[in-house]
């Protein structure tokens, strides 16, 4: 007689793998709000789909790097940058198994990246940039792209700030709604596409009711090339 238990035990060894610890943010979510991990990975899945098969891509503000493997699996090379050196080093150590990823300290408020890349994406970054620093930050990002480069910016919707935690409200110094986010994109790019997101679903629905917003920016304007 066949035994399902014996079958499982015979297969178990195939699923064993080196255990990789979570970073600070992902660990906090795992303990306190595990569904948020789904939302975060869905954001990175969107970036991976949009940037699929592109050569050299850069993430700005990687934090604890929870979504790095997902995007790395879709692109040729991924450069991960951040301004938090301690967290950057920890993220680098956790993701040492990724062969096509590099980790670098870089502050885009100070300068463009030394070489141009094909795509840049920011997940939960622009809302942490003070408005008086925004134009310099965005200009340096855009100048870091090739003439046919793509930039993706994801950020919480200003219309949903009433539901944000106290910590988020304190940290989000530059929230956008769909109008101001589009306006920001069109300063630097010829074409800007707006998407909304609720939980883990990306859509093109009524923007005021979106918890999260994306713009996909294509074609840097010549002044920034």
N, C-alpha and C positions, 0 to 999 in steps of 0.2 A: 504493500500500500504506500502511495506517495505521501510525503510529509512536507507541508508548507514550511514548517519550522526548519527542517533540515535544508530545504531549498534556500531559505533566507540565510542561514549560517554559511552555506557554501558560497553564497554571493557576497557576503559582507566584506570580505577582504578586498574586493574590487573597488569598494567605495572609500577605503581608508586613504587619507591624505594628510599632509602636514597641516596642522592647525595654525591659522593666522589670526592674531589678535585684532580687534577693532580699534579704531582711533578714538579720540576723546569725544567727539560729537556723536559718532555712531554708537559708542558704548552708552552714552547718556540716553539716546533714543531707545536703544534696545531694552534698557531698564525701565524707562519712564513713559515712552510713547512709541512702541515698536511699529505701529502702522506708519509712522513718519519715515521709517527706513524705506518703505515701499514708494512713498512720494519722492524721496531723494533719488532713488535709483531710477525712477521713471523720468526724472529730469535729465539724468545723465544718458538714459536710453534715447531720449529725444535728440540730444546733442550727437550721440553716436550715429544715429540714423541720418541726420542732416549732413554730417561730415564724413560719412562712409566712403572709404577708398581714397580719401584725400591724402596727400603726401605728408606734409609737416604741419602739425596742429599744436596749438598752445592753449593750456588752461591757465587763467589768471585767478589767483586766490584759491588754491586747491584745498585749504583747510586740512582736514585729516585724511583726505584722499579716498573717501569711501567709493566714489564712482570712477576712479582712475582706471581700474582693470577693464571696465565696460567700454570706455572710449578707446583705450589702447588696443582692444581687440578689433576695432573697426578702421583704424588709420595706420599709415605707414610709420610715422614717428610722432611721439607726444612729448612736448616740453611742458613740465609742470612748474609754475612759479608761485611764489608767495612772499610776503614781507614778514612772516613770523618764523624766525630762524629755528627756534626750538621745535615747533610743530613740524616744520618742513623736514628736519632731520629724522624725526620719528616716522613721518610718512614715507620718506625715502627708504628707511630700514624695513618697514612692513611690506613694501612693494618691490623689494630687491629682486624678486622672481620675474619681473617684467623686463624683457630684453629690449623693447623699443621705446622705453620711457627714461627721461632724464629729469632731475629735480634741481631747480636753481632759485636762489634768492634774487628777486628783481622788483624794483619799485617803479611802476609806470607813471607815477606822479612826477618823477624826476627826469625820465628820458624814455625815448623809444627803445625797443629791443635792438641789439646790434645787427641782427640779420632779419630779413623779412620771412614770414611764414604764410602758409596758404589759408589758414583759418585760426580764429581765436574764439574761445567761448568763456563766458563768465556766468557762473551759477551762484546766485545770492551774494553778489559783490557790490553792484552799483549803488545799492541802498545804504552801504556803509561808507560811501565816499562823500565828503562834505561838498556842497554845491559850489563853493568857491574853488575847489580843487577839480571839479568835474571836467571842465573844458580842457585842462592840461592833461588830465588822465586819459580822456577819450582821444584827444589829438595824438598822444604818444602811442596809444593802442592802434589807432588807424594807420599811422605811419609805419607800424611794424608788420603790416600786411602787404602782400604782393598786389599788383594792380588789379588782379582778378580775385582778390581775397574775400573771405566771408567772415562775418562776426555774428555770434549769437549771444544775446544778453537775456538772462532770465532773472526775474525779480518779483517779490510779492506785490500785489496790487494795492495801491493806496486806499482803494475803496474798502478793503478788508482789514484795515489796521485796527478797527474797533474790536476785532476778535483775536488780535495778537497778544502774546504774553507780555508781562511788564518788561522782561529782559529784552524781548524783541523790539518793543517800542523804544526803549532807550538806545538800542544799537542801530535802529533804522533811521538814519539822519537825512536820508535823501530818497524817500519813497516816490514812485511814479504811478500815475494812472495810464490808461491806454493812450490818451492824447499826448501827455508829456513824454511818454516813452517813445512814441512814434516821432515826435518832434525832435527828440534827441538823436534818433537814428538818422533822420533826414539831414541833419547838419553835416554829417560826415559821409553819407552813402547815397548813391543814386537810387537804389531800390531797397525798400524796407517792408518786410512781411510780418504781420501781427498774428500771434496765436495766444489763446487763453488756456488755462489749465485749472482743473478742479481735482484735488486729490492726485490720482495717477493718470488722469485722462486729459490728453491734449486735444483742443478743439478750436473752432472758429466762432463760438457762440457769443452771446451778448457780453461785451467786455466788462461792463460794470459789475457783473455777477461772478467774474473770474477771481479766484483767490490768488492766482499766480499769472504772470504775463511773460510772454517771449517776444522778442523781435529778432528776425533773421535778416541781417543786413548784407547786401551784395553790391560790390563795385564801389570801392572808396572813391570819393570825389578827387579830381586831379590835384587839387591844392594839398591833399594829404598823401599823395602817392610818392 
